[in-house]
């Protein structure tokens, strides 16, 4: 009888402890304490920036460029036109044309993820939004030229093209204290006159793109490509107030970059 009593007690103890171990640890804290636990730890503890922005892992730091930047002029003495940088570094380059001021939190994204983005600005499009780009510049963005009024330059006379490019050079210098080295022609259209006018305005290179992220978040490629490659310049469409926000499209693009074993480099280090 005594042995059966001891056995029954031991069985009851085992059942009780087994049940206790099967309860979720959050439930054992009680409802009030559980409310203080978030998906990445106790509420109030800072999340890592990459998780806060929806990335599964941090971006790898960009390597130091494996070669010196390309020559400032092509063999003709005119600025080169680039859509992809020849490099063995596993980097791509993120570029934006205007429109970032419509998404104020884009500044936070650039600052917290330390994104080395390049912003190509048109004076008539940015309008009163230069203060937003000053904040972007203060967190590491680079400011570049996209003309005064966003015309299609190809076929225009030299004087008109020069006025558009040099005029924005002067505007940006007055706003930010320095003249850009890089220029993106509106709509990606240009001719030899464009390159000559750009050279006379102090431009080192005309920057196009090999892939683009649309407002719907779709990544499209030029010249029959189907994936990102090291050295690709990516153009992220401006925020027009429809479709995904600029930060949402950028995060989607960053996920694609990470999936392909790449990271984001600073374009100005390579051109």
C-alpha positions in Angstrom: 0.0 0.0 0.0 2.7 2.4 0.9 4.6 1.7 -2.3 1.4 2.2 -4.3 0.9 5.5 -2.6 4.4 6.7 -3.4 4.0 5.6 -7.0 0.7 7.4 -7.4 2.3 10.6 -5.9 5.2 10.3 -8.3 2.9 9.9 -11.3 0.8 12.9 -10.2 3.9 15.0 -9.9 5.2 13.9 -13.3 1.8 14.8 -14.9 1.7 18.2 -13.2 5.3 19.1 -14.3 4.7 17.7 -17.8 1.6 19.9 -18.2 3.6 22.9 -16.9 6.3 22.4 -19.4 3.8 22.2 -22.3 2.4 25.6 -21.6 3.8 28.4 -23.9 6.4 30.5 -22.0 4.5 33.7 -22.9 1.3 32.2 -21.3 3.2 31.4 -18.1 4.0 35.1 -17.8 0.4 36.1 -17.6 -1.6 38.2 -19.9 -0.3 41.6 -18.6 3.3 40.6 -18.9 2.7 39.0 -22.3 1.6 42.3 -23.7 5.1 43.6 -23.1 6.6 41.0 -25.4 7.0 41.9 -29.1 7.9 39.7 -32.0 11.7 40.5 -31.5 11.8 40.7 -27.8 10.4 42.9 -25.0 8.5 46.0 -26.1 10.6 49.1 -25.6 13.8 47.4 -26.6 15.0 48.8 -30.0 14.7 46.6 -33.0 17.5 46.3 -35.4 17.0 48.7 -38.3 16.9 46.0 -41.0 14.1 44.3 -39.2 12.2 47.5 -38.6 12.2 48.0 -42.4 11.2 44.5 -43.2 14.5 42.9 -44.2 15.4 39.4 -43.1 19.1 40.3 -42.7 21.3 43.4 -42.6 22.8 44.7 -45.8 26.4 43.8 -46.2 28.7 46.9 -46.2 29.8 47.8 -49.7 33.5 46.9 -50.3 36.1 49.5 -51.1 36.1 49.8 -54.9 38.4 47.3 -56.4 39.6 49.8 -59.0 39.9 53.6 -59.3 36.9 55.5 -60.7 36.8 55.6 -64.5 38.4 58.5 -66.5 36.4 61.7 -66.3 36.0 61.8 -70.2 35.7 59.2 -72.9 38.3 59.0 -75.8 36.4 61.7 -77.7 36.8 64.1 -74.8 33.1 63.9 -74.0 31.7 62.5 -70.8 31.0 58.7 -71.0 27.4 57.4 -70.8 27.0 54.6 -68.3 24.2 52.2 -67.4 26.4 49.6 -65.7 29.8 49.8 -64.1 32.4 47.2 -65.0 33.4 45.9 -61.6 34.0 42.5 -59.9 32.6 44.0 -56.7 29.2 42.5 -55.9 27.4 45.8 -55.7 24.5 47.6 -57.5 23.7 51.3 -57.4 20.4 52.8 -56.4 19.4 56.0 -58.2 16.2 58.2 -57.9 14.8 61.0 -60.0 13.0 63.6 -58.0 9.8 62.7 -56.1 11.4 61.5 -52.9 9.9 64.5 -51.0 6.5 62.9 -51.3 7.5 60.1 -48.8 8.9 61.8 -45.7 9.9 58.5 -44.1 12.3 57.8 -47.0 14.9 59.9 -45.1 14.6 57.6 -42.1 15.1 54.5 -44.4 18.2 56.0 -45.9 19.6 57.0 -42.5 18.9 53.8 -40.6 20.1 51.4 -43.4 22.9 53.8 -44.4 22.0 53.5 -48.0 24.4 55.3 -50.4 21.7 56.5 -52.8 22.1 59.0 -55.6 19.3 61.6 -56.2 19.0 63.3 -59.6 17.0 66.5 -59.2 15.0 68.7 -61.6 14.4 72.2 -60.3 10.9 72.7 -61.6 9.8 69.2 -60.3 11.4 69.6 -56.8 10.1 73.1 -56.3 9.8 73.8 -52.6 11.1 70.3 -51.7 14.8 71.2 -51.6 14.7 71.1 -47.8 13.8 67.4 -47.9 16.8 66.7 -50.1 19.0 68.7 -47.8 18.0 66.3 -45.1 18.7 63.3 -47.4 22.1 64.8 -48.2 22.8 65.1 -44.5 22.3 61.4 -44.0 24.5 60.3 -46.9 22.5 60.7 -50.1 24.3 62.2 -53.1 22.7 65.0 -55.1 23.1 65.1 -58.8 21.7 66.9 -61.9 18.5 66.2 -63.9 18.0 69.6 -65.7 16.0 72.7 -64.8 12.7 71.8 -66.5 12.9 68.1 -67.5 12.8 68.4 -71.3 13.7 65.7 -73.7 17.1 67.0 -74.7 17.9 65.1 -77.9 17.6 67.3 -81.0 17.6 70.6 -79.1 20.2 73.2 -80.0 23.4 73.5 -78.0 22.4 76.7 -76.3 19.1 75.2 -75.0 20.7 72.1 -73.7 23.5 74.0 -72.0 21.0 76.3 -70.3 19.1 73.3 -68.9 22.2 71.5 -67.6 24.3 74.5 -66.5 21.3 76.2 -65.0 20.6 73.3 -62.7 24.3 73.1 -61.9 24.1 76.6 -60.6 20.9 76.0 -58.7 22.3 73.0 -56.9 25.5 74.8 -56.1 23.5 77.6 -54.5 21.4 75.1 -52.6 24.0 72.7 -51.4 27.4 74.4 -51.9 28.8 72.2 -54.6 28.2 71.4 -58.3 27.3 67.8 -59.2 29.6 65.6 -61.3 26.9 63.3 -62.6 23.9 64.1 -64.9 20.9 62.0 -65.9 19.2 63.2 -69.1 15.4 63.2 -68.8 13.7 60.1 -70.2 17.2 58.7 -70.9 17.4 60.6 -74.2 20.5 62.4 -75.4 22.8 63.1 -78.3 26.3 64.3 -78.9 25.2 67.8 -78.3 24.0 66.7 -74.9 27.4 65.3 -74.0 29.2 68.4 -75.3 26.9 70.7 -73.2 27.3 68.5 -70.2 31.1 68.6 -70.5 31.0 72.4 -70.7 28.9 72.4 -67.5 31.5 70.3 -65.6 29.7 67.0 -65.8 31.9 63.8 -65.7 29.4 61.2 -66.8 25.8 60.8 -68.1 24.1 58.2 -66.0 21.3 55.9 -67.4 20.2 52.6 -65.9 20.1 48.9 -66.7 17.1 48.0 -64.5 14.2 50.0 -63.0 11.8 49.6 -60.1 8.3 50.7 -61.2 5.6 52.3 -59.0 3.9 48.9 -58.7 7.1 47.4 -57.3 8.0 45.4 -60.4 11.7 45.2 -61.3 12.2 45.5 -65.1 15.4 45.0 -67.0 16.8 46.4 -70.2 18.7 44.6 -73.0 17.2 41.2 -72.4 18.5 40.7 -68.9 16.6 38.7 -66.3 18.4 39.4 -63.1 20.7 41.9 -61.4 24.4 41.7 -62.0 27.3 43.4 -60.2 27.7 47.0 -61.4 24.1 47.5 -62.5 22.6 51.0 -62.1 19.0 50.7 -60.9 16.5 53.6 -61.4 13.7 53.7 -58.8 10.7 55.5 -60.3 9.7 58.7 -58.6 6.9 58.7 -55.9 3.9 60.0 -57.7 1.4 59.3 -54.9 0.0 56.1 -56.5 1.2 52.5 -56.1 3.7 51.6 -53.5 5.5 54.3 -51.5 9.1 55.0 -52.3 10.3 53.3 -49.1 8.2 50.2 -49.8 9.6 49.9 -53.3 13.1 50.4 -52.1 12.7 47.7 -49.4 11.3 45.3 -52.1 14.3 46.1 -54.3 16.7 45.6 -51.4 15.2 42.1 -50.8 15.9 41.3 -54.4 19.4 42.6 -54.1 20.1 40.4 -51.1 18.5 37.3 -52.7 21.1 37.6 -55.5 24.0 37.9 -53.1 24.6 41.6 -53.8 24.7 44.8 -51.8 24.4 48.6 -52.5 27.5 50.6 -53.4 28.0 54.3 -53.7 27.9 55.2 -57.4 30.1 58.2 -57.0 32.9 55.9 -55.8 32.9 54.2 -59.2 32.3 57.0 -61.8 
